[in-house]
Amino acid sequence: MQKLLILWDIDGTILHSGGAGMKALRAALQSVFGVSGSFSGIEFAGRTDPWIIRQIFSRFAIEETRENVASYIDGYIAALPGILAESGAAVLPGVSEILVRAAEHPGVAMGLLTGNLRRGAQAKLGFHGLWDYFPIGAFSDDSEVRNELGPYALRRARGHWGVDFPAERVWIVGDTPHDILCARAFGARVLAVATGGASASDLAALGPDAVLEHLGDPAAFWRVVGPYYTQRP
Ligand SMILES: [Mg+2]
């Protein structure tokens, strides 16, 4: 059987972290550099963590040395679990059900394609017990340019499952225009969900293969990807 590969975005798609990512970045700014201030105007949704860190360093005039970046990331990762616990982080409706069914389905492989750093992704998903659903992933450790992440995910999927995943059998599930553009960059299909900041009509305007208001009706999700997960003539 030819497998279908579903690559998931995290924030706004699988879960809402209650702003925990931003709060942890702010806490680390204080703990590592003794700096506090506003992140207003910095775009978070759909951006990669290294890109966001670059904007923060620029805003607060922190020199972008390898040591400063590494220290800041360590501070962010250290702050994340405690902040997740008090931020009202929640898995979005329907997602757990979809993940359980997908994990049991022999025709479906799942991975991550996210702007999170790998350790941040593990903290956010692990908090909800969801990390183990994703044997492979592409993260912003691989590239700070989201549009470059697709090939990393495909290469790791081939390594893990031992089969090729042609782009037409790969779906991105994501909540922002950046997810749609990222899918287009490597020829994958894309299901956009309006559970992040962007509205369904704004997402639809970018021409994804499908748009859902939310994943609260798992049957609607399977109607979108279902035609692709069995052997086709
Ligand atoms: Mg997102």
Boltz pocket constraint, residues with backbone or C-beta under 6 A from the ligand:
constraints:
  - pocket:
      binder: B
      contacts: [[A, 9], [A, 10], [A, 11], [A, 12], [A, 13], [A, 45], [A, 46], [A, 174], [A, 175], [A, 176], [A, 196]]
      max_distance: 6.0
